[in-house]
Amino acid sequence: MTRKVFSLEELKNLRPPVRNIAREHHAGLSALERFAVYVTNHIGTMGFFLIILFWTVFWIGWNLFSPEDFRFDPFPAFVLWLFISNLIQLMLLPLIMIGQNLQGKYSQLRSEHEYEINMKAEREIEAILLHLENHEEILQKISEKIEK
């Protein structure tokens, strides 16, 4: 397989500035898409789990142990708690899926950008090696002249 060898000047011309893919991706998102990514990033945390856990414990505890006049969601069904919990799940499920899709697109952009950077680095390394080979040839010629 034959590869094109680039000169130093060609490499300088082929060097586009490094892009900030994260900034570009974030700038391209609408407000709703940014909200979806924010929710996706924060739902899968221990903080959110603890909020749901404490809310559930408080809700069930209040409706089990408080005076009967203050209970608002009767044991054992906890109908209101189940309704709110299901509503949260139904709202979060598509929102998390949207956020994950957007994160997947960002991941794809990042991998393409890394590939571009790797190709650029490979071209630069080839130019450096050619430059070193030229220097080696020159040094060898100088060495031969000195030995004569």
N, C-alpha and C positions, 0 to 999 in steps of 0.2 A: 504494500500500500504506500503510495507516494504522498508525502505531505508537503504542502507549500511552506517554504522557509521564508520568514519575514525578516526584512532588514530592520535596523534600529529606527530609522525614520518612518517606515511603514507601521511599526508597532506604536510609535508615538501618535500617529494619526488614527490608529485603531483604538486608542484608549479613551473611551467615553468616560465621563465622570461617574463615580460610584453613586448609585441611586439608593435612597432610603425607602425600601419596599414597604416597611411598616407605616411610614408616614403617607406614602402614596395610597396604600390600601385604605388606611383610616380616612383619608381625605375623600376617597371615592364612595364612602358609605353614606347612606341617608341617615337622618336622625333616628328613624325607626330601626334601621339595621344596627346602628351603634347601640341602641337600647337593647336589642336582641342579644348582641355580643356581650354587653355588660351583664345582663341577666344570666346568660350561659356561664360566664366566668364566675359569678358569685353564688349561683345555686349549688354548684358542686363543691361547696366548702364546708368545713366543720362548723363554721359560724352559722350558716343557714340551717344545718342539721340541728344544732343546739337550740336555735330559735324555735324551730318546729317542735322539738322534743319538750322544751320548757312550756311552750304554748299548750301542747297536748296534756302534759302533766297538770298544769294549772287548771285547764278547762275541766278535765275529768275530776281532779281533786276538788275543785270548787263545787261541782255538781253532785259529788258524792258526800262531802263532809260539811258543807255550809248548812246553816239553818234552812229548813224546807221552804220558807218564804222567799229566800234569796236564790234558790236554784231555778235556772231558766232552761235547762236541757236535761230532761228526766232520764235517770238510770233505768234500764240497762241499754236503751237504744241510742242515746246521745245523737238524736236525729240532726240537730242543728250543727253539731261538731262534724258529723259525717258529710253533711251537705257542703259546709265550708271547705273541708279537706278535699272533697272531690272537685269542687270548683277550682281550688288552687291547682290541683293536679291537671285538670282539663285545660287551664289557661297556660300553665308552664310547659306542658308537653310540646305543643307546636312551637312555642317561643324558643325553647331549648334546641329543637331540631333546626330552626332557622339559624340560630346562632352557630350551631355546629357546622352547618353548610357554609356559612360565611367564614368560619375559622378554617374549614377545608380549602376554600378558595385561596385564603391567605397563605396557607401551607404550600399549596401548589405554586403560587407566585414566588414564594421564598425559595423553593427548590429550583425553579427555573432561574432565578437570580443567582443562586449559588453555582449552578452549572455555568452560567455566563462568566462568573468570576473565575471559576476553575479553568475555563477555556482561555480566558485572558492571561491568567497566570502561566498556563502552559506555553502560550505564544511568547511571553516575556522570558521564560526560562530557556526556550529554544534560542532566542536572540542572544541571551547571555552566554549560552554554550557556544554559539557560533563566534561570538566576540572573543571568548576565551580560546577557542581553537585558532583563530586568527592571531591572537597574541602569542600562542604557543609556537605557531609557525614562524612568526617574526623573531621570537627569542631563539628558536632553533637555528635560524639563518644567521643571526648575530653570533651565536655560540660557535657555529661552524667557521665564520670569518675570523673570530678571535683565535681559534685553534690552529688556523693556517699560518 
